[in-house]
């Protein structure tokens, strides 16, 4: 099953629950700042590539809004007229913190 990996801060992890929302970063050669509306939390099954010093959560049915930089994300989150670079619906998301 494919998923998007989003890195968040430990502080942000308190909001990482079913139907919650988080701000984070996707790393695809460069950092893409995202706002994620989380769907339903599912059990996370670790794999050999997981970092033992990192915690993970897994969600299905998420909406991911992508921005070119953190400034645009912050501006958008405060009601600014910034356009996201991409909006992805109904995604599987692996949260790392």
Helices and strands as residue ranges (DSSP letters): E 4-7, G 12-15, E 21-27, E 31-37, E 40-42, E 56-67, H 70-77, E 86-96
